Each structure stands twice: as structure tokens, then as C-alpha cells.
Amino acid sequence: MSATYNILIDIGSDYADTFTFYSDACKTTTIDLTDYAFKAQIRSSFTSATVIEEIVISTVNAATGQIDLSISAADTLPLTAGSYYWDLRVTDGDGAVDRWVSGSVTISATVTR
């Protein structure tokens, strides 16, 4: 079962979040992400074939389980305001695929351009 995390993106602004993944419920032991691959996308629905935006994922510190998610202001500028969905798919070193995080995405219009 994946964790739920909802995202708010302002059109024309940078989006960034840092996630730390733990192997225990008490959040005392981080997962070493050295051999992991990540992919995250925003879509209008869970069944939509169209990707609204790819979320860039960078490993901050693999040994301590940290990754950054980001979308540049230039990439948020052409987005359309509305409600969407996202998830984070993880592939471990053995090739097993899982969904660790999912949720809604609210893309908010902006007045200043």
C-alpha cells in the first residue's frame, strides 16, 4: 500500500519536494536507495494514457533514503489549472516494481506572469 501525498503546483513557479523513505513505521531506519530507480508522472486520471507532466527525480543521498522531486517554472508555465493525479513508481535492484507514494495534484492558476 502506498502513502498518500497531495501536491500543489502554481503555474509559472518552481515545484520542489524532498522525500525520505524509511523501512520501519517509527521512521528510525532509512532505506538505502543506491540500486533503486524512480519514475513519477502527473495524469488527468489513473487510466489516462496522456502524461500531463513528468516529475524530475534526483537522488539527494541514496544511503539515507532521500530523493528530490521537481518541476521547473518553465515546465509548469504551459500547464492547465485543475485537478490531477500522480504517483511514484520504484524499481529496486532486483527489478521488482512498486508504488510508494500517490495522491492528487492541484495545479493553480496565477495572475502574475
N, CA, C and O atoms as a GROMACS GRO file, in nm:
protein
  452
    1MET      N    1   0.083  -0.118   0.000
    1MET     CA    2   0.000   0.000   0.000
    1MET      C    3   0.088   0.124   0.000
    1MET      O    4   0.183   0.134   0.078
    2SER      N    5   0.056   0.218  -0.087
    2SER     CA    6   0.138   0.339  -0.097
    2SER      C    7   0.091   0.446   0.002
    2SER      O    8  -0.024   0.446   0.046
    3ALA      N    9   0.182   0.534   0.033
    3ALA     CA   10   0.148   0.650   0.116
    3ALA      C   11   0.078   0.752   0.028
    3ALA      O   12   0.098   0.755  -0.093
    4THR      N   13  -0.005   0.836   0.089
    4THR     CA   14  -0.074   0.941   0.016
    4THR      C   15  -0.007   1.075   0.044
    4THR      O   16   0.017   1.111   0.159
    5TYR      N   17   0.023   1.148  -0.064
    5TYR     CA   18   0.082   1.281  -0.052
    5TYR      C   19   0.025   1.366  -0.164
    5TYR      O   20   0.044   1.335  -0.282
    6ASN      N   21  -0.044   1.472  -0.128
    6ASN     CA   22  -0.107   1.560  -0.226
    6ASN      C   23  -0.015   1.677  -0.257
    6ASN      O   24   0.051   1.732  -0.168
    7ILE      N   25  -0.012   1.715  -0.385
    7ILE     CA   26   0.081   1.817  -0.435
    7ILE      C   27   0.002   1.939  -0.481
    7ILE      O   28  -0.105   1.926  -0.539
    8LEU      N   29   0.058   2.058  -0.455
    8LEU     CA   30   0.006   2.183  -0.508
    8LEU      C   31   0.115   2.245  -0.595
    8LEU      O   32   0.227   2.264  -0.549
    9ILE      N   33   0.080   2.276  -0.720
    9ILE     CA   34   0.175   2.337  -0.813
    9ILE      C   35   0.114   2.468  -0.861
    9ILE      O   36   0.000   2.471  -0.908
   10ASP      N   37   0.190   2.576  -0.849
   10ASP     CA   38   0.147   2.705  -0.902
   10ASP      C   39   0.204   2.720  -1.043
   10ASP      O   40   0.324   2.705  -1.063
   11ILE      N   41   0.118   2.749  -1.139
   11ILE     CA   42   0.163   2.766  -1.277
   11ILE      C   43   0.268   2.878  -1.282
   11ILE      O   44   0.249   2.984  -1.223
   12GLY      N   45   0.378   2.852  -1.353
   12GLY     CA   46   0.484   2.951  -1.368
   12GLY      C   47   0.582   2.956  -1.252
   12GLY      O   48   0.670   3.043  -1.249
   13SER      N   49   0.567   2.865  -1.155
   13SER     CA   50   0.657   2.860  -1.039
   13SER      C   51   0.729   2.726  -1.034
   13SER      O   52   0.680   2.626  -1.086
   14ASP      N   53   0.846   2.726  -0.970
   14ASP     CA   54   0.917   2.600  -0.948
   14ASP      C   55   0.842   2.516  -0.846
   14ASP      O   56   0.785   2.569  -0.750
   15TYR      N   57   0.841   2.386  -0.866
   15TYR     CA   58   0.787   2.292  -0.768
   15TYR      C   59   0.904   2.207  -0.719
   15TYR      O   60   0.984   2.160  -0.801
   16ALA      N   61   0.915   2.186  -0.589
   16ALA     CA   62   1.019   2.100  -0.533
   16ALA      C   63   0.972   2.040  -0.401
   16ALA      O   64   0.908   2.107  -0.320
   17ASP      N   65   1.006   1.914  -0.382
   17ASP     CA   66   0.978   1.842  -0.258
   17ASP      C   67   1.091   1.743  -0.234
   17ASP      O   68   1.150   1.690  -0.329
   18THR      N   69   1.122   1.718  -0.108
   18THR     CA   70   1.220   1.615  -0.072
   18THR      C   71   1.148   1.506   0.006
   18THR      O   72   1.071   1.535   0.098
   19PHE      N   73   1.172   1.382  -0.031
   19PHE     CA   74   1.114   1.267   0.037
   19PHE      C   75   1.226   1.185   0.100
   19PHE      O   76   1.333   1.169   0.041
   20THR      N   77   1.201   1.135   0.220
   20THR     CA   78   1.291   1.041   0.286
   20THR      C   79   1.212   0.914   0.312
   20THR      O   80   1.103   0.919   0.368
   21PHE      N   81   1.268   0.800   0.271
   21PHE     CA   82   1.198   0.672   0.284
   21PHE      C   83   1.259   0.588   0.395
   21PHE      O   84   1.381   0.576   0.407
   22TYR      N   85   1.170   0.530   0.476
   22TYR     CA   86   1.210   0.451   0.591
   22TYR      C   87   1.160   0.308   0.576
   22TYR      O   88   1.060   0.281   0.509
   23SER      N   89   1.231   0.216   0.640
   23SER     CA   90   1.191   0.075   0.635
   23SER      C   91   1.103   0.036   0.754
   23SER      O   92   1.052  -0.076   0.758
   24ASP      N   93   1.086   0.128   0.849
   24ASP     CA   94   1.005   0.095   0.967
   24ASP      C   95   0.904   0.207   0.995
   24ASP      O   96   0.926   0.322   0.957
   25ALA      N   97   0.797   0.171   1.060
   25ALA     CA   98   0.688   0.265   1.089
   25ALA      C   99   0.731   0.378   1.183
   25ALA      O  100   0.673   0.486   1.180
   26CYS      N  101   0.831   0.354   1.267
   26CYS     CA  102   0.878   0.455   1.362
   26CYS      C  103   0.973   0.556   1.297
   26CYS      O  104   1.015   0.651   1.362
   27LYS      N  105   1.006   0.534   1.172
   27LYS     CA  106   1.096   0.620   1.095
   27LYS      C  107   1.232   0.637   1.162
   27LYS      O  108   1.282   0.749   1.179
   28THR      N  109   1.290   0.523   1.199
   28THR     CA  110   1.424   0.527   1.258
   28THR      C  111   1.530   0.471   1.164
   28THR      O  112   1.648   0.500   1.180
   29THR      N  113   1.490   0.390   1.065
   29THR     CA  114   1.584   0.326   0.973
   29THR      C  115   1.549   0.363   0.830
   29THR      O  116   1.442   0.326   0.780
   30THR      N  117   1.640   0.435   0.763
   30THR     CA  118   1.613   0.474   0.625
   30THR      C  119   1.646   0.359   0.530
   30THR      O  120   1.723   0.269   0.564
   31ILE      N  121   1.586   0.364   0.412
   31ILE     CA  122   1.612   0.264   0.308
   31ILE      C  123   1.729   0.313   0.223
   31ILE      O  124   1.727   0.426   0.177
   32ASP      N  125   1.829   0.230   0.203
   32ASP     CA  126   1.940   0.265   0.115
   32ASP      C  127   1.889   0.253  -0.029
   32ASP      O  128   1.855   0.144  -0.074
   33LEU      N  129   1.884   0.364  -0.100
   33LEU     CA  130   1.826   0.371  -0.234
   33LEU      C  131   1.930   0.357  -0.345
   33LEU      O  132   1.902   0.391  -0.460
   34THR      N  133   2.048   0.308  -0.313
   34THR     CA  134   2.158   0.303  -0.408
   34THR      C  135   2.121   0.233  -0.538
   34THR      O  136   2.157   0.283  -0.645
   35ASP      N  137   2.053   0.121  -0.535
   35ASP     CA  138   2.020   0.046  -0.656
   35ASP      C  139   1.875   0.063  -0.700
   35ASP      O  140   1.820  -0.023  -0.769
   36TYR      N  141   1.812   0.173  -0.661
   36TYR     CA  142   1.672   0.197  -0.694
   36TYR      C  143   1.659   0.295  -0.810
   36TYR      O  144   1.743   0.384  -0.828
   37ALA      N  145   1.553   0.278  -0.889
   37ALA     CA  146   1.519   0.372  -0.995
   37ALA      C  147   1.378   0.424  -0.968
   37ALA      O  148   1.293   0.351  -0.918
   38PHE      N  149   1.353   0.550  -1.002
   38PHE     CA  150   1.226   0.614  -0.972
   38PHE      C  151   1.165   0.677  -1.096
   38PHE      O  152   1.236   0.719  -1.188
   39LYS      N  153   1.033   0.682  -1.099
   39LYS     CA  154   0.960   0.747  -1.207
   39LYS      C  155   0.831   0.802  -1.148
   39LYS      O  156   0.762   0.734  -1.073
   40ALA      N  157   0.799   0.928  -1.184
   40ALA     CA  158   0.676   0.991  -1.136
   40ALA      C  159   0.614   1.072  -1.248
   40ALA      O  160   0.683   1.144  -1.322
   41GLN      N  161   0.483   1.060  -1.260
   41GLN     CA  162   0.410   1.131  -1.365
   41GLN      C  163   0.281   1.189  -1.309
   41GLN      O  164   0.226   1.141  -1.210
   42ILE      N  165   0.235   1.294  -1.376
   42ILE     CA  166   0.105   1.354  -1.346
   42ILE      C  167   0.013   1.323  -1.464
   42ILE      O  168   0.050   1.341  -1.580
   43ARG      N  169  -0.108   1.276  -1.433
   43ARG     CA  170  -0.209   1.246  -1.535
   43ARG      C  171  -0.345   1.298  -1.489
   43ARG      O  172  -0.365   1.326  -1.371
   44SER      N  173  -0.436   1.312  -1.585
   44SER     CA  174  -0.570   1.363  -1.551
   44SER      C  175  -0.654   1.260  -1.477
   44SER      O  176  -0.747   1.296  -1.404
   45SER      N  177  -0.623   1.132  -1.495
   45SER     CA  178  -0.691   1.024  -1.422
   45SER      C  179  -0.595   0.906  -1.415
   45SER      O  180  -0.493   0.903  -1.483
   46PHE      N  181  -0.630   0.809  -1.333
   46PHE     CA  182  -0.543   0.692  -1.319
   46PHE      C  183  -0.539   0.608  -1.446
   46PHE      O  184  -0.444   0.533  -1.468
   47THR      N  185  -0.641   0.620  -1.529
   47THR     CA  186  -0.649   0.540  -1.651
   47THR      C  187  -0.609   0.616  -1.777
   47THR      O  188  -0.605   0.558  -1.885
   48SER      N  189  -0.579   0.744  -1.766
   48SER     CA  190  -0.545   0.826  -1.881
   48SER      C  191  -0.413   0.782  -1.944
   48SER      O  192  -0.317   0.752  -1.873
   49ALA      N  193  -0.409   0.777  -2.076
   49ALA     CA  194  -0.286   0.744  -2.149
   49ALA      C  195  -0.196   0.866  -2.166
   49ALA      O  196  -0.080   0.852  -2.202
   50THR      N  197  -0.248   0.984  -2.140
   50THR     CA  198  -0.175   1.108  -2.162
   50THR      C  199  -0.104   1.154  -2.035
   50THR      O  200  -0.166   1.169  -1.930
   51VAL      N  201   0.026   1.175  -2.046
   51VAL     CA  202   0.105   1.228  -1.935
   51VAL      C  203   0.097   1.380  -1.940
   51VAL      O  204   0.133   1.442  -2.041
   52ILE      N  205   0.051   1.441  -1.832
   52ILE     CA  206   0.043   1.587  -1.823
   52ILE      C  207   0.182   1.644  -1.801
   52ILE      O  208   0.220   1.744  -1.862
   53GLU      N  209   0.259   1.580  -1.713
   53GLU     CA  210   0.395   1.626  -1.682
   53GLU      C  211   0.474   1.514  -1.617
   53GLU      O  212   0.422   1.438  -1.536
   54GLU      N  213   0.601   1.504  -1.654
   54GLU     CA  214   0.696   1.414  -1.587
   54GLU      C  215   0.757   1.491  -1.470
   54GLU      O  216   0.796   1.607  -1.484
   55ILE      N  217   0.765   1.428  -1.357
   55ILE     CA  218   0.830   1.489  -1.241
   55ILE      C  219   0.975   1.444  -1.241
   55ILE      O  220   1.004   1.324  -1.248
   56VAL      N  221   1.067   1.539  -1.233
   56VAL     CA  222   1.210   1.509  -1.231
   56VAL      C  223   1.247   1.457  -1.092
   56VAL      O  224   1.210   1.515  -0.990
   57ILE      N  225   1.320   1.346  -1.091
   57ILE     CA  226   1.360   1.286  -0.963
   57ILE      C  227   1.511   1.278  -0.957
   57ILE      O  228   1.576   1.227  -1.048
   58SER      N  229   1.567   1.331  -0.848
   58SER     CA  230   1.711   1.328  -0.826
   58SER      C  231   1.737   1.265  -0.690
   58SER      O  232   1.666   1.291  -0.593
   59THR      N  233   1.839   1.182  -0.684
   59THR     CA  234   1.876   1.122  -0.556
   59THR      C  235   1.961   1.223  -0.480
   59THR      O  236   2.067   1.264  -0.527
   60VAL      N  237   1.914   1.261  -0.363
   60VAL     CA  238   1.987   1.356  -0.278
   60VAL      C  239   2.097   1.281  -0.204
   60VAL      O  240   2.214   1.319  -0.209
   61ASN      N  241   2.058   1.176  -0.134
   61ASN     CA  242   2.151   1.095  -0.058
   61ASN      C  243   2.096   0.953  -0.053
   61ASN      O  244   2.010   0.922   0.029
   62ALA      N  245   2.144   0.868  -0.141
   62ALA     CA  246   2.092   0.732  -0.152
   62ALA      C  247   2.105   0.656  -0.020
   62ALA      O  248   2.013   0.583   0.018
   63ALA      N  249   2.216   0.672   0.048
   63ALA     CA  250   2.240   0.596   0.172
   63ALA      C  251   2.141   0.633   0.282
   63ALA      O  252   2.109   0.549   0.367
   64THR      N  253   2.091   0.757   0.280
   64THR     CA  254   1.996   0.798   0.384
   64THR      C  255   1.853   0.806   0.331
   64THR      O  256   1.766   0.866   0.395
   65GLY      N  257   1.828   0.746   0.214
   65GLY     CA  258   1.692   0.732   0.165
   65GLY      C  259   1.625   0.858   0.114
   65GLY      O  260   1.502   0.866   0.115
   66GLN      N  261   1.703   0.958   0.069
   66GLN     CA  262   1.644   1.085   0.028
   66GLN      C  263   1.646   1.105  -0.124
   66GLN      O  264   1.746   1.080  -0.190
   67ILE      N  265   1.529   1.152  -0.177
   67ILE     CA  266   1.520   1.192  -0.316
   67ILE      C  267   1.451   1.327  -0.324
   67ILE      O  268   1.373   1.363  -0.236
   68ASP      N  269   1.480   1.401  -0.431
   68ASP     CA  270   1.412   1.527  -0.460
   68ASP      C  271   1.319   1.507  -0.578
   68ASP      O  272   1.354   1.439  -0.674
   69LEU      N  273   1.202   1.567  -0.572
   69LEU     CA  274   1.110   1.573  -0.685
   69LEU      C  275   1.103   1.719  -0.726
   69LEU      O  276   1.097   1.808  -0.641
   70SER      N  277   1.103   1.745  -0.858
   70SER     CA  278   1.097   1.884  -0.902
   70SER      C  279   1.036   1.897  -1.040
   70SER      O  280   1.039   1.805  -1.121
   71ILE      N  281   0.982   2.016  -1.065
   71ILE     CA  282   0.937   2.060  -1.196
   71ILE      C  283   0.978   2.207  -1.205
   71ILE      O  284   0.949   2.285  -1.115
   72SER      N  285   1.043   2.244  -1.313
   72SER     CA  286   1.089   2.382  -1.327
   72SER      C  287   0.973   2.476  -1.357
   72SER      O  288   0.867   2.434  -1.403
   73ALA      N  289   0.994   2.604  -1.330
   73ALA     CA  290   0.892   2.705  -1.359
   73ALA      C  291   0.859   2.706  -1.508
   73ALA      O  292   0.743   2.725  -1.545
   74ALA      N  293   0.959   2.687  -1.593
   74ALA     CA  294   0.935   2.684  -1.738
   74ALA      C  295   0.843   2.568  -1.776
   74ALA      O  296   0.764   2.580  -1.870
   75ASP      N  297   0.854   2.455  -1.704
   75ASP     CA  298   0.770   2.339  -1.734
   75ASP      C  299   0.630   2.349  -1.673
   75ASP      O  300   0.538   2.284  -1.720
   76THR      N  301   0.615   2.429  -1.568
   76THR     CA  302   0.480   2.448  -1.510
   76THR      C  303   0.401   2.555  -1.584
   76THR      O  304   0.278   2.558  -1.576
   77LEU      N  305   0.471   2.644  -1.655
   77LEU     CA  306   0.404   2.754  -1.723
   77LEU      C  307   0.296   2.712  -1.823
   77LEU      O  308   0.190   2.774  -1.825
   78PRO      N  309   0.318   2.608  -1.905
   78PRO     CA  310   0.214   2.569  -2.000
   78PRO      C  311   0.104   2.479  -1.943
   78PRO      O  312   0.012   2.441  -2.016
   79LEU      N  313   0.112   2.444  -1.816
   79LEU     CA  314   0.012   2.355  -1.758
   79LEU      C  315  -0.123   2.425  -1.746
   79LEU      O  316  -0.130   2.548  -1.738
   80THR      N  317  -0.228   2.346  -1.744
   80THR     CA  318  -0.364   2.398  -1.730
   80THR      C  319  -0.411   2.378  -1.586
   80THR      O  320  -0.397   2.269  -1.529
   81ALA      N  321  -0.465   2.483  -1.527
   81ALA     CA  322  -0.516   2.473  -1.390
   81ALA      C  323  -0.622   2.364  -1.381
   81ALA      O  324  -0.703   2.347  -1.472
   82GLY      N  325  -0.620   2.292  -1.269
   82GLY     CA  326  -0.719   2.187  -1.249
   82GLY      C  327  -0.671   2.083  -1.150
   82GLY      O  328  -0.570   2.100  -1.083
   83SER      N  329  -0.747   1.973  -1.143
   83SER     CA  330  -0.716   1.863  -1.051
   83SER      C  331  -0.665   1.743  -1.131
   83SER      O  332  -0.722   1.707  -1.234
   84TYR      N  333  -0.557   1.683  -1.082
   84TYR     CA  334  -0.492   1.572  -1.149
   84TYR      C  335  -0.449   1.469  -1.045
   84TYR      O  336  -0.481   1.481  -0.927
   85TYR      N  337  -0.376   1.367  -1.091
   85TYR     CA  338  -0.326   1.261  -1.003
   85TYR      C  339  -0.180   1.234  -1.035
   85TYR      O  340  -0.133   1.260  -1.146
   86TRP      N  341  -0.108   1.182  -0.936
   86TRP     CA  342   0.032   1.147  -0.956
   86TRP      C  343   0.064   1.023  -0.876
   86TRP      O  344  -0.009   0.988  -0.783
   87ASP      N  345   0.173   0.957  -0.911
   87ASP     CA  346   0.229   0.854  -0.825
   87ASP      C  347   0.378   0.839  -0.851
   87ASP      O  348   0.431   0.887  -0.951
   88LEU      N  349   0.443   0.774  -0.758
   88LEU     CA  350   0.587   0.748  -0.763
   88LEU      C  351   0.608   0.599  -0.772
   88LEU      O  352   0.577   0.525  -0.678
   89ARG      N  353   0.662   0.553  -0.886
   89ARG     CA  354   0.692   0.411  -0.906
   89ARG      C  355   0.838   0.388  -0.877
   89ARG      O  356   0.924   0.468  -0.915
   90VAL      N  357   0.866   0.279  -0.809
   90VAL     CA  358   1.001   0.246  -0.767
   90VAL      C  359   1.039   0.108  -0.820
   90VAL      O  360   0.961   0.013  -0.810
   91THR      N  361   1.159   0.099  -0.876
   91THR     CA  362   1.213  -0.029  -0.918
   91THR      C  363   1.337  -0.055  -0.835
   91THR      O  364   1.431   0.025  -0.836
   92ASP      N  365   1.339  -0.167  -0.763
   92ASP     CA  366   1.456  -0.196  -0.680
   92ASP      C  367   1.564  -0.267  -0.762
   92ASP      O  368   1.544  -0.296  -0.880
   93GLY      N  369   1.677  -0.294  -0.700
   93GLY     CA  370   1.791  -0.355  -0.768
   93GLY      C  371   1.763  -0.492  -0.826
   93GLY      O  372   1.835  -0.536  -0.916
   94ASP      N  373   1.661  -0.561  -0.777
   94ASP     CA  374   1.624  -0.693  -0.829
   94ASP      C  375   1.520  -0.685  -0.940
   94ASP      O  376   1.480  -0.788  -0.994
   95GLY      N  377   1.475  -0.562  -0.973
   95GLY     CA  378   1.376  -0.544  -1.079
   95GLY      C  379   1.232  -0.543  -1.033
   95GLY      O  380   1.141  -0.531  -1.116
   96ALA      N  381   1.208  -0.556  -0.903
   96ALA     CA  382   1.070  -0.553  -0.852
   96ALA      C  383   1.018  -0.409  -0.857
   96ALA      O  384   1.088  -0.315  -0.819
   97VAL      N  385   0.894  -0.393  -0.906
   97VAL     CA  386   0.833  -0.260  -0.921
   97VAL      C  387   0.723  -0.244  -0.818
   97VAL      O  388   0.645  -0.337  -0.794
   98ASP      N  389   0.717  -0.126  -0.758
   98ASP     CA  390   0.615  -0.098  -0.657
   98ASP      C  391   0.578   0.050  -0.665
   98ASP      O  392   0.653   0.130  -0.720
   99ARG      N  393   0.463   0.086  -0.611
   99ARG     CA  394   0.421   0.225  -0.599
   99ARG      C  395   0.434   0.263  -0.452
   99ARG      O  396   0.370   0.203  -0.366
  100TRP      N  397   0.518   0.363  -0.423
  100TRP     CA  398   0.541   0.402  -0.286
  100TRP      C  399   0.457   0.521  -0.242
  100TRP      O  400   0.418   0.530  -0.126
  101VAL      N  401   0.428   0.612  -0.334
  101VAL     CA  402   0.354   0.733  -0.299
  101VAL      C  403   0.256   0.764  -0.412
  101VAL      O  404   0.288   0.744  -0.529
  102SER      N  405   0.138   0.813  -0.376
  102SER     CA  406   0.042   0.858  -0.477
  102SER      C  407  -0.047   0.964  -0.414
  102SER      O  408  -0.052   0.979  -0.292
  103GLY      N  409  -0.117   1.038  -0.500
  103GLY     CA  410  -0.207   1.139  -0.447
  103GLY      C  411  -0.263   1.228  -0.555
  103GLY      O  412  -0.250   1.200  -0.674
  104SER      N  413  -0.324   1.335  -0.511
  104SER     CA  414  -0.382   1.430  -0.605
  104SER      C  415  -0.281   1.542  -0.631
  104SER      O  416  -0.189   1.566  -0.552
  105VAL      N  417  -0.302   1.608  -0.744
  105VAL     CA  418  -0.222   1.726  -0.780
  105VAL      C  419  -0.320   1.837  -0.812
  105VAL      O  420  -0.407   1.821  -0.897
  106THR      N  421  -0.305   1.949  -0.745
  106THR     CA  422  -0.383   2.068  -0.778
  106THR      C  423  -0.290   2.165  -0.848
  106THR      O  424  -0.191   2.210  -0.790
  107ILE      N  425  -0.322   2.196  -0.972
  107ILE     CA  426  -0.244   2.296  -1.046
  107ILE      C  427  -0.324   2.425  -1.041
  107ILE      O  428  -0.437   2.434  -1.089
  108SER      N  429  -0.261   2.525  -0.983
  108SER     CA  430  -0.328   2.651  -0.953
  108SER      C  431  -0.285   2.759  -1.052
  108SER      O  432  -0.166   2.774  -1.081
  109ALA      N  433  -0.382   2.834  -1.104
  109ALA     CA  434  -0.353   2.944  -1.195
  109ALA      C  435  -0.287   3.058  -1.119
  109ALA      O  436  -0.299   3.069  -0.997
  110THR      N  437  -0.218   3.142  -1.193
  110THR     CA  438  -0.153   3.256  -1.133
  110THR      C  439  -0.191   3.383  -1.207
  110THR      O  440  -0.222   3.378  -1.326
  111VAL      N  441  -0.189   3.493  -1.138
  111VAL     CA  442  -0.223   3.621  -1.200
  111VAL      C  443  -0.097   3.684  -1.260
  111VAL      O  444  -0.100   3.733  -1.374
  112THR      N  445   0.012   3.684  -1.186
  112THR     CA  446   0.135   3.747  -1.229
  112THR      C  447   0.209   3.657  -1.326
  112THR      O  448   0.228   3.538  -1.299
  113ARG      N  449   0.251   3.714  -1.440
  113ARG     CA  450   0.325   3.639  -1.540
  113ARG      C  451   0.455   3.707  -1.572
  113ARG      O  452   0.532   3.658  -1.655
   0.00000   0.00000   0.00000
